[in-house]
């Protein structure tokens, strides 16, 4: 450990995914000292040293990898929580699937290679435009999958609608690109970037929604029939296009008007399609609606009602700062702070509430299952309700008055008291969810892979 500090018994530990857990010891001055990271990945090992951590989490090596660079690379190309979040055959399948895809692509392109090289040499402007277009699209596809990949499951309806609208925007950009030759390359690159994002978001959300609709372990059949339906619609669209060809060729004004009419119809139809979906699992948005209704009226909304009320526009930054599965080292830097965080928590999670920034961060125990994660999310949303408006149960109304009275009572004391309220409120709410038809054995809440254990009892004194 660092500088031969006088260290006592281990107080807590944490790990990321399948990485080796590291312990935390108390130094003589009351600070926390974290051990070095280790790594276990299906038989591979490569420990490296982590510097002591403070509240900001800076200076430590990245868990679960032999180096921070490799960890960042894995986060871009592999699913969150890999390898525990996927089946054992995921990696060999993806490797061989990549080989077959690349070999098929090269085989398909080989007859045109010479012609493409000749065109490359003759048209430098086209060369630069195509190079920028393809590279922008490929890079955008990779970055978007890394940035928002985990959110596509949680908000499948919202991202599905977003992808369809973005696809219409991309087509509009392609139409206007020739009108502005100076900005042609920029417009085409932007359009291609949008289409690549559509490809990622549309494909991922379609898979999630197909899984929801397949109720007899028949996901492949549902997906195949969906493809057949699209083929039939495309054939009908081809016939309509042939019939409209004389009118469209009459003038650009009619063509542009026809495009805007079809675009409006496309967006409206997508909105109605997404609005028709009734998902029985709770994400943050649906949980927020159902809990608010329960706190104000004492009854639990069913899946049909909650899905009808759920907002369908997703932003790039969430309005509610609720983080589940955060690292313990991000929240504490001393034994005293650990004592405050642990006190009053009997459930397998620790909750830190920043009242000034309306931010809730939850540390999950190794034993935390779907029900615990659901309770932790409800706990965070209850704390948000204390700072909001609207009627609340009597116990929460008293706590709201204390929160609004001023900073006299610290946030960790309020968190401890809301635990006592939830001990009575959560079982009733959980039973109401199950009776209303919600699937509480699983959820679509966004949860990170950090897990922790804490060995410090609330009665332990500061060193």
C-alpha positions in Angstrom: 0.0 0.0 0.0 0.9 3.6 -0.4 3.9 5.0 1.6 3.7 2.3 4.4 0.6 3.9 5.9 -0.7 2.3 9.1 -3.6 0.3 7.7 -6.2 -1.6 9.6 -9.0 -4.0 8.5 -10.6 -3.9 5.1 -13.8 -1.8 5.2 -15.2 -2.3 1.7 -14.4 -3.5 -1.8 -15.6 -3.0 -5.4 -15.3 -4.5 -8.8 -16.4 -3.8 -12.3 -18.1 -6.6 -14.2 -15.9 -9.8 -14.0 -12.8 -7.9 -13.0 -11.0 -8.8 -9.8 -12.4 -7.0 -6.7 -10.1 -4.6 -4.9 -10.4 -3.8 -1.2 -10.3 -0.6 0.7 -8.4 -0.1 3.9 -8.5 2.7 6.5 -5.3 4.7 7.0 -4.4 6.2 10.4 -5.5 9.7 9.4 -9.0 8.5 8.4 -8.5 8.4 4.7 -9.4 5.5 2.5 -6.6 3.6 0.6 -7.7 1.4 -2.4 -5.7 -1.7 -3.4 -4.4 -2.2 -6.9 -6.6 -3.5 -9.6 -6.4 -7.1 -10.9 -7.9 -8.6 -14.0 -9.7 -11.9 -14.8 -11.0 -12.5 -18.2 -11.7 -16.1 -19.1 -8.2 -17.2 -18.1 -6.3 -14.1 -19.0 -4.7 -12.0 -16.4 -2.8 -8.7 -16.3 -2.9 -6.7 -13.1 -1.7 -3.2 -13.0 -1.3 -0.6 -10.3 -4.0 1.9 -9.3 -3.2 5.2 -7.6 -5.1 6.2 -4.5 -8.5 7.5 -5.3 -10.3 10.6 -4.2 -13.9 11.7 -4.6 -13.4 12.6 -8.2 -12.2 9.1 -9.1 -9.1 10.4 -10.8 -5.9 8.6 -11.0 -6.9 5.0 -10.9 -6.3 2.4 -13.5 -9.4 1.2 -15.4 -10.8 -2.0 -13.9 -11.3 -5.1 -15.9 -8.4 -4.6 -18.3 -4.7 -4.9 -18.5 -4.5 -1.2 -19.5 -6.8 1.9 -19.6 -6.4 2.0 -23.4 -7.6 -1.5 -23.8 -10.5 -0.9 -21.5 -11.7 2.1 -23.6 -11.3 0.0 -26.8 -13.4 -2.8 -25.3 -16.1 -0.3 -24.2 -16.4 0.9 -27.9 -16.7 -2.5 -29.5 -18.0 -4.9 -26.9 -21.3 -4.9 -25.0 -21.4 -3.4 -21.6 -20.5 -5.9 -18.9 -18.7 -8.2 -21.3 -18.1 -11.1 -20.9 -20.8 -11.6 -18.2 -23.5 -9.8 -20.1 -23.4 -12.1 -23.1 -23.4 -15.9 -23.8 -20.2 -17.9 -23.9 -20.5 -18.3 -27.6 -20.6 -14.6 -28.3 -16.9 -13.9 -28.9 -16.2 -16.9 -31.3 -19.4 -16.2 -33.2 -18.6 -12.5 -33.6 -15.1 -13.3 -34.7 -16.1 -15.7 -37.4 -19.1 -13.6 -38.4 -16.7 -10.7 -39.0 -14.5 -12.9 -41.1 -17.4 -14.1 -43.3 -18.8 -10.6 -43.6 -15.4 -9.1 -44.7 -14.7 -12.0 -47.1 -18.1 -11.7 -48.7 -17.7 -7.9 -49.0 -14.4 -8.3 -50.7 -15.7 -11.0 -53.0 -18.7 -8.8 -54.0 -16.5 -5.8 -54.7 -13.7 -7.6 -56.6 -15.2 -7.2 -60.1 -15.3 -3.5 -59.7 -11.9 -2.9 -58.0 -10.1 -1.9 -61.2 -12.9 0.4 -62.3 -13.0 2.0 -58.9 -9.2 2.6 -58.8 -9.4 4.2 -62.3 -12.2 6.4 -61.2 -10.2 7.3 -58.0 -7.3 8.5 -60.1 -9.4 10.5 -62.6 -11.7 12.3 -60.2 -9.9 13.8 -57.2 -12.9 15.7 -56.1 -15.1 12.6 -56.1 -12.4 10.7 -54.4 -12.2 13.2 -51.5 -16.0 13.4 -51.2 -16.4 9.6 -51.1 -13.6 9.2 -48.7 -15.0 11.7 -46.3 -18.5 10.3 -46.7 -17.6 6.7 -46.0 -15.1 7.5 -43.2 -17.6 9.9 -41.5 -20.4 7.3 -41.7 -18.2 4.4 -40.4 -16.8 6.5 -37.5 -20.2 7.7 -36.6 -21.6 4.2 -36.6 -18.9 3.1 -34.1 -19.1 6.1 -31.9 -22.9 6.1 -31.7 -23.0 2.4 -30.8 -20.5 3.1 -28.0 -22.2 6.3 -26.8 -25.9 5.2 -26.8 -25.7 1.4 -27.2 -26.8 0.6 -23.6 -29.7 3.1 -23.8 -31.3 1.5 -26.9 -32.7 -1.3 -24.8 -33.9 1.0 -22.0 -35.8 3.4 -24.4 -36.4 1.3 -27.5 -39.6 3.1 -28.4 -38.1 6.6 -28.2 -34.9 5.6 -30.2 -37.0 3.8 -32.8 -39.0 7.0 -33.5 -35.8 9.0 -33.4 -34.2 6.8 -36.0 -37.1 7.1 -38.4 -37.2 10.9 -38.1 -33.4 11.1 -38.6 -33.8 8.9 -41.7 -36.2 11.5 -43.2 -33.7 14.3 -42.4 -31.0 12.3 -44.1 -33.1 11.9 -47.3 -33.9 15.7 -47.3 -30.2 16.5 -47.1 -29.5 14.3 -50.1 -32.2 16.2 -52.1 -30.8 19.7 -51.3 -27.1 18.7 -51.6 -26.9 19.5 -55.4 -28.5 22.9 -54.8 -25.5 24.0 -52.8 -22.4 22.8 -54.7 -20.0 24.6 -52.4 -21.3 22.7 -49.4 -22.0 19.5 -51.3 -19.3 17.4 -49.5 -20.3 18.6 -46.0 -24.0 18.0 -46.7 -23.5 14.5 -48.1 -21.2 13.5 -45.2 -23.8 14.7 -42.7 -26.5 12.7 -44.5 -24.3 9.6 -44.6 -23.5 10.1 -40.9 -27.2 10.3 -40.1 -28.0 7.2 -42.1 -25.3 5.2 -40.2 -26.8 6.3 -36.9 -30.2 5.3 -38.3 -28.8 1.9 -39.1 -27.5 1.3 -35.6 -30.5 2.7 -33.7 -33.1 1.2 -36.0 -31.5 -2.3 -36.1 -31.0 -2.4 -32.4 -34.4 -1.2 -31.4 -36.1 -3.5 -33.9 -34.4 -6.4 -32.2 -35.5 -5.2 -28.8 -39.1 -4.8 -30.0 -39.2 -8.1 -31.8 -38.0 -9.8 -28.5 -41.0 -8.1 -26.7 -43.5 -9.2 -29.3 -42.3 -12.8 -29.5 -44.2 -14.6 -26.7 -43.6 -18.3 -27.6 -39.8 -18.3 -28.0 -40.4 -17.5 -31.6 -38.2 -14.4 -32.1 -36.8 -15.7 -35.4 -40.3 -16.4 -36.8 -41.5 -13.0 -35.8 -38.5 -11.4 -37.4 -38.8 -13.4 -40.6 -42.5 -12.5 -41.0 -41.6 -8.8 -40.3 -39.2 -9.0 -43.2 -41.9 -10.6 -45.5 -44.3 -7.8 -44.6 -41.7 -5.2 -45.5 -41.0 -6.9 -48.8 -44.7 -6.8 -49.6 -44.9 -3.1 -48.7 -41.9 -2.4 -50.9 -43.5 -4.1 -53.8 -46.6 -2.0 -53.3 -44.5 1.1 -53.1 -42.8 0.2 -56.3 -46.1 0.0 -58.1 -47.3 3.3 -56.7 -44.0 4.9 -57.8 -44.5 3.7 -61.3 -48.0 5.1 -61.4 -46.7 8.5 -60.0 -43.8 8.7 -62.4 -45.6 10.8 -65.1 -46.7 13.3 -62.5 -43.4 13.5 -60.8 -41.5 14.1 -64.1 -43.9 17.0 -64.9 -42.0 19.5 -62.6 -39.8 19.8 -59.5 -42.5 21.6 -57.6 -44.8 18.5 -57.6 -41.9 16.2 -56.7 -41.0 18.4 -53.7 -44.6 18.6 -52.5 -45.0 14.8 -52.9 -41.8 14.3 -50.8 -43.0 16.5 -48.0 -46.4 14.7 -48.0 -44.9 11.3 -47.8 -42.4 12.4 -45.1 -45.2 13.8 -43.0 -47.2 10.5 -43.5 -44.0 8.5 -42.6 -43.5 10.4 -39.3 -47.1 10.2 -38.3 -47.3 6.5 -39.1 -44.2 5.8 -37.1 -45.6 7.8 -34.2 -48.8 5.8 -34.2 -46.8 2.5 -34.5 -44.6 3.3 -31.6 -47.5 4.6 -29.5 -49.4 1.4 -30.1 -46.6 -0.6 -28.3 -47.4 -1.7 -24.7 -44.2 -2.8 -22.9 -44.7 -4.5 -19.6 -41.2 -3.9 -18.3 -40.3 -0.7 -16.4 -37.7 1.7 -17.7 -37.0 5.0 -15.9 -39.7 7.0 -17.8 -42.5 4.5 -17.2 -41.4 3.9 -13.6 -41.5 7.6 -13.0 -45.0 7.9 -14.4 -46.4 5.0 -12.4 -44.7 6.0 -9.2 -45.9 9.6 -9.4 -49.5 8.4 -10.0 -49.2 6.0 -7.0 -47.8 8.7 -4.7 -50.5 11.2 -5.7 -53.6 8.9 -6.0 -52.6 5.7 -4.2 -53.2 3.4 -7.2 -50.8 1.8 -9.8 -51.2 2.5 -13.5 -51.3 -0.6 -15.7 -49.0 -1.0 -18.7 -51.5 0.2 -21.2 -52.2 3.5 -19.5 -48.5 4.1 -18.6 -47.4 3.4 -22.2 -50.0 5.8 -23.5 -48.7 8.6 -21.2 -44.9 7.8 -21.8 -43.1 10.6 -23.7 -41.8 9.4 -27.1 -39.0 11.9 -27.6 -35.7 11.0 -26.3 -33.0 13.6 -25.6 -29.3 13.1 -25.6 -29.1 14.1 -22.0 -31.6 12.7 -19.4 -33.7 15.2 -17.4 -33.4 13.1 -14.3 -29.9 12.5 -12.9 -30.3 9.0 -11.5 -27.2 6.7 -11.8 -27.5 3.1 -10.8 -24.4 1.0 -10.3 -21.8 3.7 -9.7 -18.3 3.0 -8.3 -18.0 3.3 -4.6 -14.7 5.2 -4.9 -16.5 8.0 -6.7 -18.6 8.9 -3.6 -16.2 8.6 -0.7 -12.7 9.4 0.2 -12.6 9.0 4.0 -13.9 6.6 6.7 -16.3 9.3 7.9 -17.9 9.7 4.5 -18.2 5.9 4.4 -19.9 5.9 7.8 -22.4 8.5 6.6 -23.2 6.6 3.4 -23.7 3.3 5.1 -25.7 4.5 8.1 -29.4 3.6 7.8 -29.0 1.4 4.7 -30.3 -2.1 5.5 -30.9 -3.0 1.8 -28.1 -4.2 -0.5 -27.5 -0.7 -2.0 -26.1 2.6 -0.9 -27.6 5.9 -2.0 -25.9 9.2 -2.2 -28.2 12.3 -2.7 -26.8 15.7 -3.8 -29.7 18.0 -3.1 -28.1 21.1 -4.7 -27.7 19.4 -8.1 -30.7 17.0 -7.8 -28.4 14.1 -8.4 -28.9 10.6 -7.0 -26.1 8.0 -7.3 -26.6 4.4 -6.2 -23.9 1.9 -5.3 -25.1 -1.7 -5.7 -24.1 -4.7 -3.7 -23.0 -8.0 -5.2 -26.3 -9.4 -3.9 -28.5 -6.8 -5.6 -31.0 -8.4 -7.9 -33.8 -6.9 -10.1 -36.0 -6.2 -7.1 -33.3 -4.4 -5.2 -32.4 -2.3 -8.3 -36.1 -1.5 -8.7 -36.3 -0.3 -5.1 -33.1 1.7 -5.5 -34.6 3.5 -8.5 -37.8 4.1 -6.7 -35.8 5.5 -3.7 -34.1 8.0 -6.0 -37.4 9.0 -7.6 -39.0 9.5 -4.2 -36.2 11.9 -3.3 -36.9 13.8 -6.5 -40.5 14.0 -5.5 -39.5 15.6 -2.2 -38.1 18.5 -4.2 -41.1 18.7 -6.6 -44.8 19.7 -6.4 -48.0 17.6 -6.1 -49.6 15.7 -3.2 -47.6 13.0 -1.4 -48.4 10.5 1.4 -48.3 11.9 4.9 -44.9 10.5 5.8 -43.3 12.0 2.6 -45.1 15.3 3.1 -43.4 15.7 6.5 -40.0 14.9 4.9 -40.8 17.4 2.1 -41.4 20.1 4.6 -38.0 19.3 6.2 -36.3 19.5 2.9 -37.8 22.8 2.0 -37.2 24.3 5.5 -33.6 24.7 4.7 -30.2 23.0 4.9 -30.5 22.2 8.6 -31.0 18.5 8.0 -28.3 16.9 5.8 -29.1 14.9 2.8 -27.8 11.6 4.2 -30.2 12.0 7.2 -33.1 12.4 4.7 -32.0 9.4 2.8 -31.9 7.3 6.0 -35.5 8.5 6.9 -36.8 7.7 3.4 -35.5 4.2 3.9 -37.9 3.8 6.8 -40.8 5.1 4.7 -39.9 2.8 1.8 -39.9 -0.2 4.1 -43.7 0.3 4.3 -44.3 1.8 0.9 -42.3 -0.4 -1.4 -44.0 -3.8 -0.7 -47.4 -2.3 -1.3 -46.2 -0.6 -4.5 -44.4 -3.8 -5.7 -47.6 -5.9 -5.2 -49.6 -3.2 -7.0 -47.2 -3.4 -10.0 -47.5 -7.2 -10.2 -51.3 -7.1 -9.9 -51.5 -4.4 -12.6 -49.6 -6.7 -15.1 -46.0 -5.3 -14.8 -43.1 -7.8 -15.1 -41.1 -7.0 -12.0 -38.7 -10.0 -12.3 -36.8 -8.0 -14.9 -36.6 -4.3 -15.9 -35.2 -1.9 -18.5 -33.4 0.5 -16.1 -30.0 1.6 -17.2 -27.5 0.0 -14.7 -23.7 0.2 -14.8 -21.5 -2.9 -14.0 -20.0 -1.6 -10.8 -20.7 -3.8 -7.7 -19.4 -3.3 -4.1 -19.4 -4.8 -0.6 -19.2 -2.7 2.5 -18.0 -4.2 5.8 -18.2 -1.1 8.0 -21.0 -1.1 10.5 -22.8 2.1 11.3 -21.6 1.9 14.9 -17.9 1.8 13.9 -16.1 5.0 15.1 -13.9 7.2 13.0 -10.2 6.1 13.3 
